């Protein structure tokens, strides 16, 4: 008979490896590639991703229309390269119900999501009764489930967090791998903040800085990812 302790250790490692692989994709070389969960948002210098009074008719909020100008008429070649990397790397999106309702359909994203036909997982307390384009999947059992489902679909690409609410839920739970912010030289003064209150500090490692006339593009790796529970 084998050593029970050795057997238990092997079983635990096997269980851990299986769980690790369920969110990845198997390559021809037998390696699992994992999707990275990344928050990638334009933000004002005082920390807002929208201004006050944001709505479907006013999606950026008052005074915050310029937060995304670096992607359009103010874009430099460096800005365009960053945007291209963001778009090409997208494998799935996780968003909250508010972000979905502000932008879906005619006048917003049309028949797709924020990245066209890239699958979107919408965290919501209750699934809608009407039908929506198949790009959207409604997840009623929380942000952890939404991220897990998104990672399986994304393969080795990025799971993007769309909107402040889902970011504020995912970060304290240790679900976020990287934070990318495009800091715009404006003080909005109010609206929706990207970061919420935390029970404890989260250490970040800066990995990239690119400054253009329209934005300062910052990338951070999340070093310590705490565990917690969704309330």
N, C-alpha and C positions, 0 to 999 in steps of 0.2 A: 504493500500500500504506500501511496505517496504521502509526503508531508502535508497535513491539512493547511498549515499556514502558507506554504508555497502555493497550494491550489487556490486559496482565498485571494492571495496577492495577484495571481494570474487572472482570476475571474474579475477582480476589480479593474485591472489594467485593460482587459478585454472590453469590459463594459464602458470604460472611459473612452477607449479608442472608437468603439461603435458609435457612441453619442457624438464624438468629435466628427466622425466621417459623415454622419447623417445630414449635416449641413453643408457638405462639400460635394465636389464632383470628381469622379475617378478618371485620371488621365491614362493614356496608353502605357505610360511607364509605371503605373500602379500607385501613383501619388495622388493624394487628395488636395485639391486646391480650394481654399476657403474664401467665401465672399467677405469683403470688408464692409463694415457698417460705418458710414461716413455722414456727418452733418456738414452740408456745404451751403452756406447762406450769405447773402449780402446783408450788411449790418451798418447802422450809423455809428459814429464815434461814441455816442452815449448809449449804445447797446440795444437799439430797437431794430426790428425787422419789418415792422409796419408803423405808420403814424397813427394818431388817434382816429377814431370813427371809421375804421376799415370795414368794408362790406362788399357784397358782390358788385355793387355799382361803383365802389371806391376801393378796389382790392389792395392798393398800397397804403391806404389811409392818408390823412391830411398831411401834406408837406413831405411825403416820403417817396414821391414818384422817381426821384433821382437815384434811389438805391440800386437800380438795375441799369442805369445808363452806361455803365462800363461794358455791358454786353451788346450795346447797340451803337448809337451815334457817337459816343465818346470812346469807343474801343480802339486800342492800339493793337499792333501785331501780338504783343505779349498778352494782352487781355484775351484776344481771340484764341490764342494757343491754350490758355487756361480753360476757356469755355469749351473748346473742342475736346480737351482731355476729359472734362466733366461729362460731356454728352456721350462720347465714345465708350467711356468706362461704365456707363449705367446699366445695371442688370435687373434692378427692381427698385421700387419706391415704397416707403411706408409713410403714411400721412394720417392726420386726424380728420374727423368728420367736418370740422369747421373749414379747414383748407379745401377739402373736397367740395363742399357746397358753395364756397365762394367762387370756384373756378371751373367746375365741370360744365360740359355742354356748350350750347350756342352762346357766343359772346365771350367764352373762356377758352377751354382746351379743345372744344369741338367733340369729335368722337373718340379722342384719345385721352391720355393723361398729360402731366407736365412734360413728359419726355416721349410723347407720341404713343407708340404701341408697347413701350416698356411696361411690364406688369406692375400694378399699383395695389397695395394692401391698405385698406382704409380701416383704422381702428375706430370702433363705434360701440355704443352701448346696445344699440338695436339695429338690426339689418333693415334696409329700406324695403318698402312693399312694392315699389315700382321697379322696373328693370332698367339697368344701365349697361353701357358697352362692356364687352367681356374683358377688357383690360383691367377692370376694377374687381377686386375681391374684398368683401366686407368681413372683418374679423371682430367677433363679439366677445372673445375671451382674453382680450388684453394685448398690450404692446409686445410682451415676450413672445406670444404665439405669432403675432404679425411678423416680427423680425425673423423668427425661425422659418416661417413659410416663405418669406422673401428670400432668405439665404439659400434655400433649396432651389428656388427658381433662378436665382442670379448666377449660380455656379461659381466661377472664379472672377466675376465682375463685382461692381460696387452695389451695395444696398444703400440708397440715399434716403435720408430722413428729411421729409418735406414739411416745414412748419415748426413753430416754436413749441407747441404743446407736446408733440410726440418726442421731440428732442429732450424736453424737460422730464418726461417720463422715462426715457431710455437711458439717459446718462447716469443717474444714480444707481441703476440696476446693473451697471457694468456691461451694457449692450453696445456701447459706442467705441469704435476702434480709433477714429480720427475725427478731428474737428477742423474744418476749413472755413475761414471767414474772409469776406471781401469787405474791408472797412472803407466806408465812403466818408469823405471829409465834410460831414454835415452833422449838426446837432438837431435831432428831430424834436426832442423835448417831451415825448410821451408816445403811447401806443403799446405795441406788443414787444416785450423784451425776449431776447433769445434765451437767456439763461435765467433759471429760477433759483430759489433757495435750495441749499444743499445741507444735509446733516453733517457732512465732513468734507474736508478739502479733497480735491482730485488733482493729482499731479499730471502736468502735461510736458511733453518734450517738443520744442519747436523744430520742425523739419524743413520748412521752406518759408522764405520771405521774398515777395516780388512787389516792387512799388511801381505804379504807373500814375500818370496824371489823374486818372479817374478813381483809382482804388489802391489800397495796400492789401495784397493777397497774402494771407497768413495760413500756414498749415501746422497742426499740432497732433502728435500722437498721444493717445491717452495711456499714461503709464500705469496708474493704479486704478483698477476698475472695481469699485465696491459692489457688494451684493446687497440686495434689499428686497422689499416686497411692494407691489403696487397696491396703493390704498384704494 
